[in-house]
């Protein structure tokens, strides 16, 4: 076998699958599978696995490293990150943010302090945007939550909680506006059907451009973990 992998056997699984992530290669197979057949099948997938590993590696290089490079993306622009002894702040004119934390740079504590500041920056921007579009779209939500998510930029729950991904703070404002409109449209239609996209298009004609941005540059908005 030309690559290392972690094997997961399950009674419920009926087919074989390969998943390549930054943590390595995982193989999922049904219980009772013929190991000789599995090894031969995996060997036939070696080229595909290597291609996926290179793609994952390239994506990992796009992820932001604020505590190694001391810069971070805010609203689509590069800002310098400085450690502050007095207070956390953001200076849009100087393109700089100051972070006050007792934690060592690169630790989970420092990352949490950074996200607390990023959440405040994002909240200050989206609050008036939400107020404006809520009226224009006649969309009502109960509360707003901002936190880091792995696989979604926003959501609207059945109880009216509108959630936004903290990482959106790195996207241009016009992209953030799209996510706001997208989630507010769910106040009227929960499914992603034709009626839903008609609402989005009516209030945000650039929605396809914003979607393309998130597909192409979304990985670059992520922030590395310790």
FENQUISUL-V544126 format. One record per helix or strand of 2 or more residues. SS is the DSSP state (helix for helix, strand for strand). FROM is the first residue (numbers start at 0). TO is the last residue. If there is no record, write none. Layout:
SS&FROM&TO  SS&FROM&TO
This chain:
strand&5&9  strand&16&20  strand&23&29  helix&34&43  helix&45&61  helix&65&68  strand&70&73  strand&76&82  strand&88&90  strand&95&98  helix&107&136  strand&142&146  strand&153&155  strand&160&164  helix&165&169  helix&172&184  helix&193&202  helix&206&220
